[in-house]
Amino acid sequence: MTESELTRNPVPSTGELALEDRAALRRVAGLSTELTDISEVEYRQLRLERVVLVGVWTEGTAADVDASMAELAALAETAGSEVLEGLVQRRDKPDASTYIGSGKAIELRDIVTATGADTVICDGELSPAQLNSLEKVVKVKVIDRTALILDIFAQHATSAEGKAQVSLAQMEYMLPRLRGWGESMSRQGGGAGGSSGGVGTRGPGETKIETDRRRIRERMTKLRREIKDMKKIRDTQRGKRRAADLPAVAIVGYTNAGKSSLLNALTGAGVLVENALFATLEPTTRRGELDDGRPFVLTDTVGFVRHLPTQLVEAFRSTLEEVVDADLLVHVVDGSDATPLAQINAVREVVRDVYADHDGSPAPELLVVNKIDAADELALAQLRRALPDAVFVSAHTGEGLDRLRARLVELVEPTDAFVDVTVPYDRGDLVARVHTEGRIDTTEHTDTGTKITARVPVPLAASLREFSNW
């Protein structure tokens, strides 16, 4: 088969895949990050993991699968690996045994041997049986997309809550994938004689793998308890913000879409900004002020990704509750990405799952297309047609931020109202509430009562309506 035939990307109109396409293990160009012009001594000092990426193309276009593999390569590099090859196998569904099929697994082993790779990363979540079978064929370590993302989260977690959440997610993933090798995994012998058959015929008692599973379950129970206690602290902090009647805005979006940069641009927060996937794992909340003078709180949340592991969604549930409690979601999209619409769908899917878990209805969404300074003009024109209600900005240069601030004023509903009232002296309780809950502009004692102008919470404004001077 010629090279051109190997790289053809026709999309079948039916479920039937062409025979030559099914037989091809197609290389994805441009993914290799192998180092060049480096001495043997320097290379030994660096010694990154050398990985080969493998994906199964079951649906979508060639551009879709290439984008997915490019993202996998970026994830691998973020984890500290060196990408040597990217390969894609076309199938109607992944092979139940080895993910890519036994024949292609042997081809993959030859490529691994030729490149000197020490790890294979699969673009999907593999079952324990698939991992085991593929590893036996290729003779090197095999991990899947989920394990890779979990590893990145483990590297980036800094707070006690973040570390506990990541550890819990890793253990939930690891538990069904523990593997042993026959009797060599035994830790202790079986029970006393009798029906067991006597010396030399008794089977092993608790094996090493069973001991490991028990210890992991015990550790998971402890982590869940710790996370629950940390959640109480987060709930208290969130409750104080809600009691202050400040509108809450949550920034959501794909990883590396520029959410932290936007938070800094809108509030001057000065939080970490890094051109890396999952640079932000702990939500950061900062107070800002709308153009009309109203204060509000803005929260930068964890970035999402396609096929975000369910273990992470579960473990980061308390963190994601910042999204549930928001009055407005600012959905940031990377305008310079090759597939921004796919990013939008991936984020909305996770947000829907989070709201479903809390039996809530999603808050209003404001789409913000970021990084327009780095985006192609034609791609931006297409996005403007596809997303007519979106605001296009560059958090880096400041372009479009005035328009974004104006839209925030329009979409963030007031939580307080201006009142001009004269409260009778026998209603001192209402005057006390105005002092406690509102922001007083002027106060004056008259013959009929206390004349006050102030901004107060909307429910209190309703109670004061009968005393209005208007």
Residue, then its C-alpha position, 0 to 999 in steps of 0.5 A: m500500500t502506498e503512503s498516499e493510501l495510508t493517509r487517505n481520510p474518507v469518511p464512510s457514509t454508512g457504518e461500513l468501513a473500506l477494507e484498506d482503511r480498516a487494515a491501515l495503521r495510519r501515522v499522524a504527522g507532526l506529533s513527534t517531539e523527539l529531541t535533535d542535536i543533543s549529545e548522549v550525556e545531555y540526553r541521559q540527564l534529561r531521560l524523559e519517558r519515550v512514548v508512542l500514541v495509539g488511537v482508534w478512529t470509530e467516527g467523525t472526520a479525519a480532522d476530528v481524530d487528528a485533533s484528538m491525537a494532537e490533544l493527547a500529544a499535548l497531554a503527554e508532553t504536559a506529563g513530561s513525556e517525549v512523543l515519538e510516534g502517533l498512530v491511528q487504527r480505523r475500526d467500527k469499534p475498539d477491539a475487546s481484547t487488545y484495543i487495536g486488534s491482535g495483528k495491529a498490536i504486533e505491528l505496534r510492538d515492532i514500531v515500539t522496538a524500532t523507536g525505542a519507546d518505553t510506554v504506549i499511551c492509548d487515546g481512550e479508557l481501556s478496560p483492565a483486560q485490554l491493558n493487560s492483553l496489549e501490554k503482554v504483546v507490546k512488552v512495554k508499559v501501556i497506559d490510557r488517556t484517563a491514567l495520563i490525565l490523572d497523572i497530570f492532575a497529581q503533578h499540578a495539585t498543590s492544596a490539601e483538598g486538591k491532593a486528596q481529590v486527585s489521590l481519591a480519583q487515582m485509587e478509584y481508577m487503580l482498584p479494578r486494574l491491580r494485576g498479580w502474577g499467580e502464586s508469587m503474589s501470595r502473602q500468607g498461607g491458608g487456614a489450619g488443616g482439616s478439610s483443606g487437605g493438610v500440609g502442602t495442599r492448602g491454598p493461599g490465604e489473602t494474596k498480595i493483590e487482595t491485601d493491596r485492594r483492602r488497603i486501597r479501600e481503607r485509604m479511599t474511605k479515609l480520603r472521602r472523609e477528609i474531602k467531606d470535612m474540607k467541603k464544609i469549609r468551602d461551603t462556609q466560605r461560599g455561604k458567607r459570599r451568598a449572605a453578602d448578596l454579591p452576584a457570583v460569576a463562574i468562569v468555565g471552559y476547556t483547559n488552557a483556554g485562558k480562564s485565569s488570564l481573563l480572571n486577571a484581566l477583569t479583577g487584577a487578581g494576579v493568579l498563576v497564568e501558564n501555557a499548560l494544560f490543567a495549570t489551575l486545579e483549585p478554584t480561585t475566587r476574587r472580588g471585582e466591580l461591574d461598570d455600574g459600580r456593583p460588586f461581584v465575585l468571579t471564580d476561576t474553575v478547573g479546566f475541562v477536557r474531552h472525555l474527562p475521567t468520571q473519577l475526576v468529576e466525582a472526586f472534584r465534586s465539591t470544587l465543581e459546586e462553585v459552578v452550581d452556585a453561580d448566577l452566571l457562567v462565563h464560558v471561555v473558548d480558545g479562538s485559536d484552537a483547531t476545533p473550538l466548537a468541539q471544545i464547547n460541546a465537551v464543556r457543556e456536557v460536563v456542566r450538564d452532568v454537574y447540574a444533574d448531580h445537584d438537581g439544578s437548572p443551569a445558570p445563564e451562559l455567556l460565551v467568550v471567545n478568547k485569544i483572538d490575537a492568536a487566531d486566524e482571521l478566517a477561523l474567527a469569521q467562521l466563529r462569529r457566524a457560528l456564535p453570534d451571541a459570543v463576545f470576542v476578546s483577547a485577555h492578553t492584549g485587552e481587546g474586546l474587554d470593554r464589550l465583555r464588561a458591558r455584557l456582564v452588567e446586562l446579564v448579572e441581575p441586581t441583588d440589591a435595589f435603591v430605596d428612598v423611604t421614610v420609615p415610621y419610628d415604630r418600625g425601628d426593626l426595618v431601620a435596623r435591617v437597613h443599617t445591617e444589610g444595606r449601604i446607606d447614602t443619606t439618613e435624616h430624622t423628620d416629624t413622621g419618621t426616619k428618611i433614608t436613601a440606600r441600596v438594600p437587598v431586593p427582599l428588604a426593598a420589597s418590605l420597605r415599598e409601602f414607605s417609599n417617598w416616590 
